[in-house]
Amino acid sequence: RYESGVIPYAKMGYWDADYQIKDTDVLAMFRMTPQKGVDPVECAAAIAGESSTATWTVVWTDLLTACDLYRAKAYRVDPVPGAVDQYFA
């Protein structure tokens, strides 16, 4: 009935390698250790997706605000210097 695995957050709009930072953006950096077999980009996109649920959930009193505008986006992944299988996103 259910299959285990990673939801492709990167394909759902939470990863944008071409994203240009705006002056009005709120930036956060996460240190992450992806599970074995999970691509660091997918891990970063999953963190963005899971940390932004409340910003794109439709609330009728918000006049159906478009989630694409407010959704979190991961746009960069760098290895942590001196660490194995850890990344900054």
Backbone bond lengths (Angstrom), bond angles and torsions (degrees), N, CA, C in turn:
res aa  C-N    CA-C-N  psi(-1)  N-CA   C-N-CA  omega(-1)  CA-C   N-CA-C  phi
1 R - - - 1.450 - - 1.524 110.91 -
2 Y 1.320 117.62 -48.56 1.459 121.44 178.78 1.517 109.13 -116.03
3 E 1.311 116.50 145.54 1.454 120.93 177.08 1.519 109.17 -114.34
4 S 1.320 115.39 139.76 1.460 118.49 176.31 1.520 109.04 -80.24
5 G 1.295 115.98 161.83 1.456 120.15 178.11 1.516 111.24 144.02
6 V 1.292 114.85 -175.24 1.457 121.51 -177.19 1.522 109.21 -100.06
7 I 1.311 117.04 129.87 1.462 121.06 173.28 1.524 106.69 -71.37
8 P 1.330 118.53 132.82 1.476 120.16 -176.61 1.532 112.75 -74.48
9 Y 1.304 116.44 74.30 1.461 121.41 -179.45 1.526 111.72 -58.72
10 A 1.317 117.28 -34.68 1.468 120.14 -178.62 1.523 111.10 -60.30
11 K 1.314 117.15 -32.22 1.467 121.17 179.73 1.522 112.28 -86.14
12 M 1.328 117.13 -7.43 1.463 121.42 -179.52 1.527 111.98 -95.54
13 G 1.321 117.74 7.07 1.457 120.20 176.92 1.511 115.57 100.81
14 Y 1.325 117.64 5.86 1.465 119.99 -179.19 1.527 112.81 -93.57
15 W 1.324 118.36 -1.08 1.465 122.97 175.41 1.516 108.28 -124.77
16 D 1.332 116.39 129.45 1.462 121.29 177.11 1.523 108.09 -146.52
17 A 1.326 116.33 94.19 1.469 121.62 -177.34 1.521 111.98 -64.69
18 D 1.320 117.85 -19.69 1.468 121.91 -179.13 1.524 112.70 -97.22
19 Y 1.324 117.40 7.01 1.462 120.33 -175.73 1.526 111.00 -63.26
20 Q 1.316 115.86 135.05 1.461 122.89 176.61 1.529 108.48 -106.31
21 I 1.312 116.55 123.00 1.462 121.61 -178.58 1.523 109.79 -63.48
22 K 1.355 115.41 137.70 1.465 121.96 177.16 1.533 108.84 -105.95
23 D 1.313 116.03 157.50 1.465 120.92 178.42 1.527 112.13 -61.44
24 T 1.318 117.31 -25.61 1.461 121.35 -176.84 1.529 113.49 -92.15
25 D 1.329 118.22 -1.75 1.465 121.65 -179.22 1.528 111.60 -71.52
26 V 1.302 115.81 146.00 1.461 122.61 169.91 1.526 105.69 -99.12
27 L 1.323 116.97 120.87 1.463 121.33 -175.92 1.525 111.01 -104.60
28 A 1.315 115.08 142.66 1.465 122.07 174.81 1.518 107.48 -139.03
29 M 1.318 116.04 144.70 1.456 120.26 176.30 1.531 107.78 -119.62
30 F 1.318 115.28 135.39 1.457 121.54 179.58 1.518 109.55 -117.44
31 R 1.318 115.96 141.30 1.464 121.20 170.41 1.524 105.74 -96.68
32 M 1.318 116.48 125.81 1.460 119.33 -172.57 1.521 111.69 -132.59
33 T 1.309 114.86 151.12 1.457 123.23 173.71 1.523 106.50 -125.98
34 P 1.335 117.60 98.69 1.466 119.66 -178.91 1.527 111.59 -63.26
35 Q 1.327 115.83 148.18 1.456 119.61 173.36 1.518 108.91 -62.31
36 K 1.305 116.23 154.51 1.461 121.45 179.58 1.534 109.48 -54.87
37 G 1.319 115.88 129.04 1.455 121.30 178.94 1.517 115.02 89.54
38 V 1.344 117.76 -4.27 1.465 121.06 179.65 1.522 108.94 -98.73
39 D 1.314 115.98 126.86 1.460 122.10 179.24 1.532 109.89 -64.19
40 P 1.334 118.70 137.18 1.465 121.12 179.61 1.534 113.33 -56.98
41 V 1.319 117.58 -34.70 1.472 120.31 177.86 1.527 110.02 -64.32
42 E 1.320 117.06 -43.58 1.467 120.67 178.37 1.520 110.89 -64.80
43 C 1.322 117.17 -38.00 1.459 121.25 177.44 1.529 110.35 -62.84
44 A 1.326 117.15 -44.55 1.466 121.34 178.77 1.522 110.76 -62.94
45 A 1.322 116.94 -42.75 1.464 120.94 178.74 1.525 110.96 -63.97
46 A 1.328 117.32 -38.08 1.462 121.29 178.27 1.526 111.07 -65.08
47 I 1.317 116.76 -40.46 1.468 120.18 177.21 1.524 109.79 -62.81
48 A 1.325 116.90 -44.30 1.469 120.39 177.91 1.523 110.17 -60.37
49 G 1.320 116.51 -45.71 1.460 120.18 -179.08 1.511 112.93 -63.45
50 E 1.306 116.86 -45.72 1.460 120.60 -177.71 1.523 112.72 -73.53
51 S 1.316 117.79 -23.48 1.466 119.42 -179.58 1.520 112.18 -91.67
52 S 1.341 117.91 -0.62 1.463 118.62 -177.34 1.517 113.38 -120.84
53 T 1.305 118.57 11.18 1.463 120.90 -176.11 1.519 112.32 -52.12
54 A 1.297 118.01 -45.50 1.461 119.96 -176.07 1.523 112.74 -68.76
55 T 1.315 118.46 -20.60 1.462 119.03 -177.37 1.510 113.14 -83.16
56 W 1.335 118.86 -14.79 1.461 118.95 179.41 1.518 113.52 -121.00
57 T 1.328 117.20 0.52 1.457 119.45 176.74 1.519 108.73 -66.08
58 V 1.321 116.06 127.76 1.459 120.47 -177.45 1.522 110.16 -72.52
59 V 1.311 115.75 125.22 1.453 123.10 174.49 1.522 105.89 -121.55
60 W 1.325 116.96 126.37 1.464 119.89 -174.45 1.525 112.38 -55.92
61 T 1.304 117.61 -32.32 1.464 119.14 -179.52 1.521 112.59 -73.01
62 D 1.317 117.13 -12.03 1.465 120.89 176.93 1.520 111.83 -88.75
63 L 1.334 116.74 8.03 1.466 121.79 179.76 1.521 112.02 57.27
64 L 1.338 116.01 38.93 1.462 122.73 175.77 1.519 113.34 54.80
65 T 1.301 116.49 52.21 1.463 122.56 177.81 1.524 110.19 -55.19
66 A 1.321 117.22 135.26 1.464 121.92 -178.39 1.524 110.40 -68.35
67 C 1.320 116.32 126.31 1.467 119.91 -178.28 1.520 112.20 -69.89
68 D 1.325 118.51 -26.91 1.467 120.25 -178.91 1.521 111.95 -61.58
69 L 1.313 116.64 -30.87 1.457 120.85 -178.24 1.528 112.00 -73.86
70 Y 1.331 116.97 -35.89 1.461 120.90 -172.34 1.524 114.50 -106.39
71 R 1.298 117.83 -6.18 1.469 121.54 -177.33 1.532 110.60 -64.68
72 A 1.325 116.13 141.64 1.466 120.43 175.04 1.522 109.34 -66.86
73 K 1.317 115.74 149.51 1.461 121.21 179.30 1.525 109.33 -135.60
74 A 1.308 115.67 132.50 1.463 120.40 169.59 1.522 106.12 -92.42
75 Y 1.320 116.47 139.21 1.466 118.83 -176.28 1.528 113.11 -136.44
76 R 1.321 116.84 -5.32 1.465 119.01 -177.56 1.523 109.66 -153.55
77 V 1.330 115.79 139.83 1.465 122.19 176.28 1.521 107.72 -134.68
78 D 1.338 116.42 125.23 1.465 121.95 178.99 1.528 109.39 -128.50
79 P 1.338 117.41 140.59 1.470 119.73 175.95 1.531 110.61 -64.09
80 V 1.326 116.30 145.76 1.462 121.32 174.73 1.524 106.93 -77.79
81 P 1.339 118.17 122.92 1.469 120.11 -179.93 1.531 111.30 -58.38
82 G 1.323 116.01 131.55 1.457 121.49 176.58 1.519 115.00 77.94
83 A 1.322 118.06 3.33 1.469 120.86 -179.42 1.529 109.50 -117.16
84 V 1.308 115.77 148.33 1.461 120.98 179.86 1.528 109.35 -97.40
85 D 1.318 116.79 129.60 1.471 123.03 176.13 1.526 113.55 58.08
86 Q 1.332 117.04 31.47 1.457 120.98 175.06 1.520 108.24 -123.33
87 Y 1.336 114.88 146.97 1.460 120.37 -174.44 1.518 110.34 -140.96
88 F 1.330 114.79 154.37 1.456 122.00 168.26 1.521 106.98 -100.60
89 A 1.322 116.05 136.67 1.465 120.42 177.46 1.517 108.34 -133.80
